[in-house]
Amino acid sequence: MATTIPRKSKKSGGTGWIVTFADLMTLLLTFFILLLSFSEMDSEKYKAIAETMAVSFGVAWIQGDKAGGQLSLIDSDTIPPPTTEKETIAEPVVVPPEKPSIIDDVEIGQPAKVKINAGLEALAEELVQKLEQEIIANALDVSFDTEKVIVRFSEEATFTSGSEKLKGDMLPIIDKIVTALAHCEGDIIVSGYTDDQPITSGRFRSNWDLSAARAVSVVHQLVLEQKISTDRVMAAGHAETNPLVSNNTPENRAKNRRVEIKIYNPICEDGDFHF
């Protein structure tokens, strides 16, 4: 018959719970130490350390508002990190105005001298000398710019009202002009102008017809003796366009009724002008 051996019972009252209790106490101690460290942390030192580390690693740095509000991320490439010391605001530097520089012997800010073609001056002087009496009598005037010489006739001296026929006194005047132009090259444009009053003549449909007819009459007289090549001359009617003055008075309208002889870029032969 088999014999059974009785089992020994385990002793109660062991110390195994102490390990679990020690782990719990350690975690609690760590938790409270962490809370204490956060409650007493110097925020200024934390910001300084965070900013220094952010600059070192080239990433965004953290900045909070002055009232201790929520922290925000600011791009370090756009806005530099603030310094802990108080920054001073530099006063604006007033730079005295520089003196105008000189380029090619021309002072900036001064009108550049315009070179006038010698042919323009020579032809204008020739015409003034030949037409001195007519200029004094206000029958015409002579002027020039950088590209042309202009001989401007008033309507009173050249045509009767509403007519395209030249007055007899105009013929010797045009002959003097032809003598001067015969020794110069350059295109010639004869332009007729009127005022803004509608024409009442049954011969012309409008001021365009009248102004063009008057320009043609002057052209015929210029090329009559064939001293001037017809290839150089052209007639144009402008009616009331391009007025010299406003058409608000009878005197101003009389100034706008005119004929102009324009000589463009004249080149004159030396020694051919006789005063």
Secondary structure, DSSP 8 states (H G I E B T S, - for coil): -----------S--STHHHHHHHHHHHHHHHHHHHHHHHT--HHHHHHHHHHHHHHHTS-EEE--TT----EEE-TTTS----SS----------------EETTEETTS-------HHHHHHHHHHHHHTHHHHHTTSEEEEE-SSEEEEEEEHHHHB-TT--SB-TTHHHHHHHHHHHHTTEEEEEEEEEE--SS----SS-SSHHHHHHHHHHHHHHHHSTTSSS-GGGEEEEE-TTSS-SS-SSSHHHHHHHSEEEEEEEEEEE-TT----
